[in-house]
Amino acid sequence: MAEARDKGGPAAPAFEQGPIRPPSEANSLLVRVTRNCPWNQCEFCPVYKGERFSRRSVAEVEDDIRAMAHWHERAVAESRRLGFGGRLDLDSIAAVYERNRNPCLASILVWLAGGGRTAFLQDANNLALETDDLAAMLRFLRRTFPAIVRVTSYARSQTLARRPVEELRRLKEAGLDRVHVGLESGADSVLALVKKGADAASHIKGGRNAKAAGFELSEYIMPGLGGRALSEEHAAGTARVLSAIDPDFIRVRTLGLKAGIPLEERRRRGEFDPLTDLEMARELRLTVAGLTDIGSRVVSDHILNLLPEVEGKLPEDKEKMLAVIDRYLALPEEERLLYMVGRRLGMMEGLSDLEDEDRRRAAGATLARLRQINPDVDAAVREIASRFI
């Protein structure tokens, strides 16, 4: 086990942390059970490029969980020393952090600030582990932190499709509650374009296997991924595959092009033509309109999403979500540009903020400055927004 030394204090056990987690797991206990991504060829993803995938052993992961328990105990002890009686609420957590800014302790405090009730397994495809090994890790985590009520993980559709449902059920019984899957698109043409390593059939089979095993299932979709050439295929295929799976959650992750990723290099060479925000909204409308006979919840919880109000439970909120998109599409061009700048640069959180004069003024001033730099406001904002990826 690695060692970390507090400022002026004795050595203490450290634990690994992976590079990412879903926004919905921001306050989860992050337990790294694999390193990087076994596929690692998706042309839109900047996360694991240049890194090799590896499986961690049961012993390694159990050591990390013991280290997390150590830091949890240290936080309780520090709370007592500071006069909080061992309580770990927001005030005491802030005081403990000010006293000791060790990164391992900080990770535990973030988890406790969110209630200390959920855990997320990192990295990209933990179901690539042997079933017995992952089940052993899950059981040890649950024994060590019995207050945890939900454990989640990323998983690839291909892995879920290949795994017998009986094996997946064993993981559910061991304590894995939810899997997050990067569907991205249901159109085979788009999936091939971006080298996703899956097709519509494997997405459907993997999603259905996950549901049959008893997992909650989050499927991520990526508006804009097909570019202008494949936009309609992307929307129609994605709606068809989601309707065939009926996941618990459909999570919207708008395409962002970051310097250095293969899809951005294609754009620079003129081989990929990205959508404008107006075109992206039209595509999202086609996707939402095409969702049929499912009870999924649509969630828009990422900063790159233009219309975060496009959220709700299907089928009852479908018309409400379409109305939000239609409201944006009906705006005069100058209002759309004003909102795009305000939303993309953090001045507006939704369409209703167009009615806020202070926010409008700030967005308008920024829009004027951007036009002086680049008359193509879409391109200028896209370049700035890429920094958030």
C-alpha positions in Angstrom: 0.0 0.0 0.0 1.3 3.5 -0.8 2.0 5.9 2.0 1.0 9.5 2.4 2.5 11.8 5.0 0.4 14.5 6.8 2.1 17.8 7.2 4.2 17.4 10.3 2.5 14.0 11.1 3.1 10.3 10.7 2.9 8.3 7.5 -0.6 7.3 6.6 -2.0 4.9 4.0 -3.0 6.3 0.6 -5.3 5.1 -2.1 -5.6 5.5 -5.9 -8.1 7.7 -7.7 -9.0 7.5 -11.3 -9.4 10.5 -13.6 -13.2 10.8 -14.0 -16.6 9.9 -12.7 -20.1 10.9 -13.9 -21.5 14.2 -12.6 -24.2 12.3 -10.7 -21.3 10.6 -8.7 -19.6 13.9 -7.7 -20.1 13.1 -4.0 -19.5 9.3 -4.2 -16.7 7.4 -2.6 -14.4 6.8 -5.6 -12.9 3.3 -5.6 -10.5 2.5 -8.4 -10.8 -1.2 -9.4 -9.3 -1.0 -13.0 -7.0 1.5 -14.6 -7.9 3.3 -17.8 -10.0 1.8 -20.7 -9.6 -1.6 -22.4 -11.0 -0.2 -25.7 -9.6 3.3 -25.7 -10.2 4.0 -29.4 -13.3 6.3 -29.3 -12.4 9.3 -31.4 -14.4 11.8 -29.2 -12.9 10.8 -25.9 -9.8 12.6 -24.5 -9.5 10.8 -21.2 -7.4 7.7 -21.5 -5.4 8.3 -24.6 -1.8 7.1 -24.3 -2.6 5.0 -21.2 -2.7 1.2 -21.0 -5.6 -0.7 -19.4 -4.8 -2.9 -16.3 -6.8 -4.8 -13.8 -6.2 -4.3 -10.1 -6.1 -7.3 -7.8 -8.6 -7.9 -5.0 -5.8 -7.4 -2.5 -4.9 -4.0 -4.0 -8.5 -2.8 -3.9 -9.1 -4.1 -0.4 -6.0 -2.2 0.7 -7.4 1.0 -0.8 -10.7 0.5 0.9 -8.9 0.0 4.3 -7.0 3.2 3.6 -10.3 5.0 3.0 -11.6 3.6 6.3 -8.4 4.9 8.0 -9.0 8.4 6.6 -12.7 8.3 7.6 -11.6 7.5 11.2 -9.0 10.3 11.0 -11.8 12.7 10.0 -14.0 11.6 13.0 -11.0 12.0 15.4 -10.1 15.4 14.0 -13.8 16.5 14.4 -13.6 15.5 18.1 -10.3 17.4 18.6 -11.8 20.5 17.0 -14.8 20.4 19.4 -17.4 19.0 17.1 -17.9 15.8 19.0 -17.0 13.5 16.0 -19.8 15.0 14.0 -19.2 15.3 10.3 -21.6 17.9 8.9 -20.7 20.7 6.5 -19.3 23.0 9.3 -17.1 20.3 10.9 -16.0 19.0 7.5 -14.8 22.5 6.5 -12.9 22.8 9.8 -11.3 19.4 9.4 -10.2 20.2 5.8 -8.6 23.5 6.9 -6.6 21.6 9.6 -5.3 18.9 7.2 -5.4 19.3 3.4 -4.1 15.8 2.6 -5.7 14.8 -0.8 -6.8 11.4 0.6 -8.6 13.1 3.4 -10.1 15.6 1.0 -11.6 12.8 -1.1 -13.2 11.3 2.0 -14.5 14.7 3.1 -16.1 15.3 -0.3 -17.9 12.0 0.0 -19.1 12.8 3.6 -20.3 16.2 2.5 -22.6 14.5 0.1 -24.0 12.3 2.8 -21.5 9.4 2.7 -24.1 7.0 1.2 -22.9 6.2 -2.4 -19.8 4.8 -4.0 -18.5 4.8 -7.6 -16.1 2.2 -9.0 -13.5 3.6 -11.4 -12.3 3.4 -14.3 -13.9 2.8 -17.6 -15.1 -0.8 -17.7 -14.9 -2.7 -14.5 -17.0 -5.6 -15.7 -13.9 -6.7 -17.6 -12.7 -8.1 -14.3 -13.4 -11.7 -13.4 -16.8 -12.0 -11.8 -15.5 -13.6 -8.6 -12.9 -10.8 -8.2 -15.3 -7.9 -8.7 -17.8 -9.6 -6.4 -15.2 -10.0 -3.7 -14.3 -6.3 -4.0 -18.0 -5.3 -3.8 -18.6 -7.4 -0.7 -15.5 -6.0 1.1 -16.6 -2.4 0.3 -20.1 -3.1 1.6 -18.7 -4.7 4.8 -16.2 -1.9 5.4 -18.8 0.9 4.8 -22.2 -0.6 5.7 -23.9 2.9 5.4 -23.4 2.9 1.6 -26.8 2.4 -0.1 -25.7 2.6 -3.7 -22.7 1.4 -5.7 -22.3 2.2 -9.4 -19.8 1.6 -12.2 -19.1 2.4 -15.8 -19.5 -0.6 -18.2 -19.2 -1.1 -21.9 -22.2 -2.5 -23.9 -20.0 -5.1 -25.5 -19.0 -6.5 -22.1 -22.6 -6.5 -20.9 -23.7 -8.2 -24.1 -21.0 -11.0 -23.7 -21.6 -11.6 -20.0 -24.2 -14.2 -19.1 -27.1 -12.6 -17.2 -26.4 -15.1 -14.3 -22.9 -13.6 -13.8 -24.3 -10.1 -13.9 -26.9 -11.1 -11.3 -24.1 -12.4 -9.0 -22.6 -8.9 -9.2 -25.9 -7.3 -8.3 -26.2 -9.7 -5.3 -22.7 -8.8 -4.3 -23.6 -5.1 -4.1 -23.4 -3.4 -7.6 -26.6 -1.4 -8.0 -26.3 0.7 -11.2 -24.2 0.7 -14.4 -23.4 3.7 -16.5 -23.1 2.9 -20.2 -21.8 5.2 -23.0 -24.3 4.5 -25.7 -23.4 7.7 -27.5 -25.4 6.8 -30.6 -27.8 4.1 -31.9 -26.8 4.5 -35.5 -24.2 2.0 -36.8 -22.9 4.6 -39.2 -22.1 7.0 -36.4 -20.7 4.3 -34.1 -18.3 3.2 -36.9 -17.3 6.8 -37.7 -16.1 7.4 -34.1 -14.7 3.9 -33.5 -17.0 3.2 -30.6 -16.4 -0.6 -30.8 -20.1 -1.4 -30.5 -23.1 -1.5 -32.8 -26.8 -1.0 -32.3 -27.4 -4.7 -31.7 -24.7 -5.0 -29.0 -26.0 -1.8 -27.4 -29.5 -3.3 -27.2 -28.3 -6.7 -26.0 -26.0 -5.2 -23.4 -28.6 -2.9 -22.1 -31.2 -5.6 -21.9 -28.8 -7.9 -20.1 -28.1 -5.2 -17.5 -31.8 -4.7 -16.9 -32.5 -8.4 -16.7 -29.7 -8.7 -14.0 -31.6 -6.1 -11.9 -29.2 -3.2 -12.3 -30.4 0.4 -12.6 -29.2 1.4 -16.1 -28.0 4.9 -17.2 -27.4 5.2 -20.9 -25.4 8.3 -22.2 -26.2 9.9 -25.5 -24.1 12.4 -27.4 -26.0 15.0 -29.5 -23.8 16.1 -32.4 -21.7 13.0 -32.6 -22.6 12.3 -36.3 -21.8 15.8 -37.5 -23.9 17.4 -40.2 -23.7 14.5 -42.5 -25.2 11.9 -40.2 -27.3 14.0 -37.9 -30.7 12.5 -38.9 -29.4 9.0 -38.8 -27.8 9.6 -35.4 -31.1 11.0 -33.9 -33.3 8.3 -35.4 -31.0 5.4 -34.5 -30.4 6.7 -31.0 -34.2 6.9 -30.3 -34.7 3.5 -31.7 -32.1 1.8 -29.6 -33.1 3.6 -26.4 -36.7 2.6 -27.0 -35.6 -1.0 -27.4 -33.6 -0.9 -24.1 -35.9 1.2 -21.9 -33.1 2.3 -19.5 -33.8 3.9 -16.1 -31.9 7.0 -17.1 -31.1 8.7 -20.4 -28.3 11.1 -19.8 -27.5 13.8 -22.3 -23.8 14.6 -23.0 -23.4 17.1 -25.9 -20.4 16.5 -28.1 -17.4 18.7 -27.3 -14.3 18.8 -29.5 -11.1 19.1 -27.5 -7.7 19.9 -29.1 -5.7 16.7 -29.7 -8.6 14.2 -29.9 -9.0 12.3 -33.2 -12.4 13.7 -34.0 -11.1 17.3 -33.6 -8.2 16.5 -35.9 -10.7 15.3 -38.4 -12.6 18.5 -38.1 -9.4 20.5 -38.7 -8.8 18.4 -41.9 -12.3 19.1 -43.1 -13.4 15.5 -42.6 -15.9 16.2 -39.9 -18.5 19.0 -40.0 -19.8 19.8 -36.5 -23.3 21.0 -35.9 -24.1 24.5 -34.8 -26.1 24.8 -31.6 -29.2 25.5 -33.6 -28.7 22.3 -35.5 -27.9 20.4 -32.3 -31.2 21.5 -30.8 -33.1 20.3 -33.9 -31.3 16.9 -33.7 -32.1 16.6 -30.0 -35.7 17.3 -30.8 -35.7 14.4 -33.3 -34.2 12.1 -30.7 -36.7 13.0 -27.9 -39.7 12.9 -30.3 -38.6 9.4 -31.4 -38.6 7.8 -27.9 -41.6 5.5 -27.6 -43.1 3.1 -25.1 -40.5 3.6 -22.4 -40.5 4.9 -18.8 -37.0 6.4 -18.7 -36.0 9.6 -17.0 -34.1 12.1 -19.2 -31.4 13.9 -17.4 -29.3 16.9 -18.6 -26.6 17.3 -16.0 -23.5 18.4 -18.0 -22.2 21.9 -18.6 -21.9 21.3 -22.4 -25.7 20.8 -22.7 -27.3 23.9 -24.3 -30.8 23.2 -22.9 -30.6 21.8 -19.4 -34.3 22.1 -18.9 -34.8 19.2 -21.3 -35.3 16.8 -18.4 -38.2 14.7 -17.3 -39.9 11.4 -17.0 -41.2 9.5 -20.0 -43.8 9.4 -21.3 -45.6 12.0 -19.2 -43.0 14.8 -19.6 -42.2 14.3 -23.3 -44.3 17.2 -24.6 -42.9 19.5 -21.9 -39.3 18.6 -23.1 -40.2 19.1 -26.7 -41.8 22.5 -25.8 -38.5 23.6 -24.3 -36.6 22.8 -27.5 -39.3 24.5 -29.6 -39.1 27.6 -27.5 -35.4 27.8 -28.3 -35.9 27.1 -32.0 -38.5 29.8 -32.2 -36.3 32.5 -30.8 -35.1 35.3 -33.2 -31.5 34.7 -34.3 -30.0 37.4 -32.1 -31.8 36.0 -29.1 -30.5 32.5 -29.8 -27.0 33.9 -30.1 -27.4 35.8 -26.9 -28.6 32.7 -25.1 -25.9 30.5 -26.6 -23.1 32.8 -25.4 -24.8 33.2 -22.0 -25.2 29.5 -21.5 -21.9 28.3 -22.9 -19.9 30.8 -20.9 -21.7 30.3 -17.6 -23.8 33.4 -17.5 -27.1 31.7 -18.0 -28.4 28.4 -16.6 -31.5 28.0 -18.8 -33.8 29.8 -21.2 -35.6 31.6 -18.4 -32.4 33.6 -17.8 -33.1 35.5 -21.0 -35.6 37.4 -18.9 -32.9 38.5 -16.4 -31.6 41.9 -17.4 -28.3 41.6 -15.6 -27.6 38.3 -17.3 -28.7 39.6 -20.7 -26.4 42.6 -20.3 -23.4 40.5 -19.4 -24.1 38.0 -22.3 -24.6 40.9 -24.7 -21.3 42.5 -23.8 -19.5 39.2 -24.3 -21.3 38.6 -27.6 -20.1 42.0 -28.9 -16.5 41.2 -27.9 -16.6 37.8 -29.5 -17.8 39.3 -32.8 -14.8 41.6 -32.8 -12.5 38.6 -32.4 -14.4 36.2 -34.8 -17.6 36.9 -36.8 -18.4 33.2 -36.6 -19.7 33.3 -33.0 -20.5 29.6 -33.0 -16.9 28.7 -33.7 -15.6 31.2 -31.1 -17.9 29.8 -28.4 -17.1 26.2 -29.4 -13.4 26.8 -28.9 -14.0 28.4 -25.5 -16.4 25.6 -24.4 -13.9 22.9 -25.4 -11.9 24.0 -22.3 -14.7 22.6 -20.1 -14.2 19.0 -21.4 
